[in-house]
Amino acid sequence: MSSSNFAEAIVLRTAQLTPHMYRLTFRSEFAADFTLGAPGQYLKVLAPAPGEAGPPAFDPNTYKTQMRTYTLRHVRPAEQEFDIDFVVHGDEGIAGPWAKQARPGNRILISRPGTLKFSVEEADWHLFAADMAAIPAAAIELEGLPEHAVGDAFFEILSEEDRQPVRAPAGITIHWIIKADSHAPSDELIDAIQSITWRDGAPSVFVAGEFSVARLFRTYFRKERPTRKDLTYVSSYWKLGLIEPEHKAFKAQIAA
């Protein structure tokens, strides 16, 4: 990427959704080209240091170490607006701490969006699992399901207060799993998914979160509970102990 692949985005509004999640509304010229109603859109963000108004300077030698990936939670192309939900773990990371302190008028740099490849159209039922980093992406997929959809969604959150409204069909049961230590294993989430009653027909499967969870379920849904490849999305959004560029390089290394 070069600087021409990025545009400024200005903060219009901020809201604290839960103790660990903040929603920022932005305006950017790039947003005019975002696709209304398309699930799974995401973009790259370059945020300034916490407390700085921005935008950050684009350095072709270092931008990859500063770039972070976020889901477009809502888009309003006609107004050139969009929302991003940021998970905040104290002072950990770059974009999260900045988002917590951001104020209207602050600026970041954003890329043009990519699109998550996941289909649910031929599924008979649905299974979702996400930690807080992946809840925005999972919620968008849930909100796009038909009204008659059935299934289960498991959301791993840091506290009881981190529950948030998610619009889903009445036939989707949402389960909230509390894991106060984000560095601890996701044993309860794993047990819950492996213990569900397996329905008849072909499921769509959406699992996203920490690397070890994604790796386990990538094998699980290939060998123990085989699912259709075109209806299955299993992805690691982060890895304990690694920043995003290191995580991306690690995934590429083990896939080689």
TIKE-943719 format. One record per residue (C-alpha): residue in one letter; z, x, y. Coordinates in steps of 0.5 Angstrom, whole numbers, padded with zeros to 4 digits, always signed. Example, Ala and Ser with C-alpha at 12.3 -4.5 7.8 and 13.67 -1.06 7.14 Angstrom:
TIKE-943719
A+0016+0025-0009S+0014+0027-0002
This chain:
TIKE-943719
M+0000+0000+0000S-0001+0002+0007S+0002-0001+0014S-0004-0006+0014N-0001-0009+0008F+0005-0011+0012A+0007-0016+0017E+0013-0017+0022A+0017-0023+0020I+0022-0025+0025V+0029-0029+0023L+0029-0036+0026R+0035-0039+0022T+0041-0036+0017A+0045-0040+0013Q+0051-0038+0008L+0049-0042+0002T+0055-0040-0003P+0060-0034-0002H+0054-0029-0005M+0048-0032-0003Y+0045-0033+0004R+0038-0036+0006L+0034-0034+0012T+0028-0037+0015F+0023-0033+0018R+0016-0034+0021S+0010-0029+0020E+0003-0029+0021F+0002-0028+0014A+0006-0034+0012A+0000-0038+0014D-0004-0036+0008F+0002-0038+0003T+0000-0043-0002L+0004-0050-0001G+0007-0052-0007A+0005-0046-0011P+0011-0044-0016G+0013-0037-0017Q+0011-0034-0011Y+0014-0027-0009L+0013-0022-0004K+0016-0015-0002V+0021-0014+0004L+0022-0008+0008A+0029-0009+0011P+0032-0005+0017A+0039-0002+0016P+0045-0007+0016G+0047-0009+0023E+0040-0007+0026A+0035-0012+0029G+0029-0008+0026P+0023-0008+0024P+0024-0002+0020A+0019+0004+0022F+0014+0004+0016D+0014+0011+0013P+0008+0012+0008N+0012+0017+0004T+0019+0013+0004Y+0017+0006+0004K+0017+0005-0004T+0024+0007-0004Q+0026+0002+0001M+0022-0004-0001R+0025-0010-0005T+0022-0016-0008Y+0024-0023-0007T+0022-0030-0009L+0019-0035-0003R+0024-0040-0004H+0020-0045+0001V+0014-0044+0004R+0011-0048+0010P+0005-0045+0012A+0003-0050+0018E+0009-0047+0021Q+0008-0040+0019E+0015-0041+0016F+0018-0039+0009D+0025-0038+0006I+0028-0033+0002D+0035-0033-0001F+0039-0026-0001V+0044-0025-0006V+0050-0021-0003H+0055-0016-0007G+0059-0013-0001D+0056-0007+0001E+0051-0006-0005G+0044-0005-0004I+0039-0005+0002A+0037-0012+0004G+0043-0016+0002P+0048-0013+0006W+0042-0013+0012A+0041-0021+0011K+0049-0022+0011Q+0049-0019+0018A+0042-0022+0020R+0042-0026+0027P+0036-0030+0029G+0031-0025+0033N+0032-0020+0028R+0026-0017+0024I+0023-0014+0017L+0017-0012+0014I+0014-0017+0009S+0008-0016+0004R+0003-0021+0002P+0005-0025-0004G+0004-0025-0011T+0005-0030-0016L+0009-0030-0022K+0005-0032-0029F+0008-0038-0032S+0006-0044-0035V+0010-0050-0037E+0004-0055-0038E+0004-0056-0045A+0011-0055-0047D+0015-0061-0050W+0022-0058-0047H+0024-0053-0043L+0029-0047-0043F+0032-0043-0037A+0037-0038-0036A+0038-0034-0030D+0043-0030-0026M+0044-0030-0019A+0038-0025-0017A+0033-0030-0021I+0036-0037-0019P+0031-0038-0013A+0025-0037-0018A+0028-0041-0024A+0030-0047-0019I+0023-0047-0016E+0020-0048-0023L+0025-0053-0025E+0024-0057-0018G+0016-0057-0021L+0017-0060-0027P+0015-0067-0029E+0020-0073-0028H+0020-0074-0036A+0022-0066-0037V+0028-0065-0042G+0031-0058-0044D+0037-0054-0041A+0038-0049-0035F+0044-0044-0036F+0045-0040-0029E+0050-0034-0029I+0054-0034-0022L+0060-0030-0020S+0064-0035-0018E+0065-0043-0018E+0064-0043-0011D+0057-0040-0012R+0054-0047-0015Q+0049-0050-0011P+0044-0056-0011V+0038-0055-0016R+0033-0061-0016A+0031-0062-0023P+0029-0068-0028A+0035-0072-0030G+0033-0070-0037I+0035-0062-0036T+0042-0061-0037I+0044-0055-0032H+0050-0051-0035W+0054-0046-0030I+0057-0040-0033I+0062-0036-0029K+0062-0028-0029A+0066-0025-0024D+0064-0018-0025S+0057-0017-0024H+0057-0010-0028A+0060-0014-0034P+0056-0016-0040S+0053-0023-0040D+0056-0024-0047E+0057-0032-0045L+0050-0033-0043I+0047-0030-0049D+0052-0034-0053A+0050-0040-0050I+0043-0039-0050Q+0043-0037-0058S+0047-0043-0059I+0043-0049-0056T+0040-0054-0061W+0033-0052-0062R+0029-0058-0060D+0022-0061-0064G+0016-0058-0061A+0014-0052-0057P+0019-0050-0051S+0017-0047-0045V+0022-0041-0044F+0024-0038-0037V+0029-0032-0038A+0030-0027-0032G+0036-0023-0030E+0039-0016-0032F+0035-0011-0036S+0039-0011-0042V+0039-0019-0042A+0032-0019-0042R+0030-0014-0047L+0035-0018-0052F+0031-0024-0051R+0024-0021-0051T+0026-0019-0058Y+0029-0026-0059F+0024-0030-0057R+0019-0026-0061K+0022-0025-0068E+0028-0030-0069R+0026-0036-0065P+0018-0035-0064T+0015-0038-0058R+0008-0039-0055K+0007-0033-0051D+0003-0037-0046L+0010-0041-0045T+0014-0035-0045Y+0017-0031-0039V+0022-0026-0040S+0023-0021-0034S+0028-0016-0032Y+0029-0017-0024W+0034-0011-0024K+0038-0006-0028L+0045-0004-0028G+0046+0003-0024L+0038+0003-0022I+0035+0001-0015E+0029-0003-0015P+0024+0003-0015E+0028+0007-0021H+0028+0000-0025K+0021-0001-0024A+0019+0006-0026F+0024+0005-0032K+0020-0001-0034A+0014+0003-0034Q+0016+0008-0038I+0019+0004-0044A+0012+0000-0044A+0008+0006-0044
